[in-house]
Amino acid sequence: MSETQPAPQPPDIGRRTLTPFGYVICVAVPILIAALGFTYLHFHYDKEQLVSGQRVPILTSPWEPGDDSMDAAFTGKLVLASGCLQLEASDGTLATVVWPADYEATVQRVGPSDQVKVYDTDRNIVARSDDTIRFGGGSVPVGEYAGRPCAPDSGDVLLVQSDVEVGSAE
């Protein structure tokens, strides 16, 4: 008596392997995990962590947005000269800039060069090295800023008394 075995059948790939509830779970769980992750980041985000690099001494004034301001306009490229942040005019002259209250600057080695960043009070980057910037304000004698790190011994300093606009590097 010989029994014959039935020939093997190909797998039935047309049938569902999950119930509709299983498909919902497969979609909902990754979305919930992502939502929890974004919620965690939202409540634990600290802009202070964005301020990276070594601090660069800059001059700051007590001026804040909304205060009275002078109406001269200045344009130039931000450069790091002798460890201090300067504004280089199109004719190559350097000027010391006095930033609004609580602004900060850092320098960080990026590849073969140093990159300087200027941060406002909310830790947003206002300008970077080699950016061409435009701002309103005034030029005043060094006076009260004399003797501070990066202040010139004599001459004028430029006061930033407006938002800083960034153009392309020249």
Secondary structure, DSSP 8 states (H G I E B T S, - for coil): ------------TTS-SS-HHHHHHHHHHHHHHHHHHHHHHHHH--GGGG--SEEE--EE-S--TTS----EEEEEEEEEETTEEEEE-TTS-EEEEEE-TT-EEEEEEETTEEEEEEE-TTS-EEEETT-EEEEEEEEEESGGGTTSTT--SSSEEEEE-S--EEE---
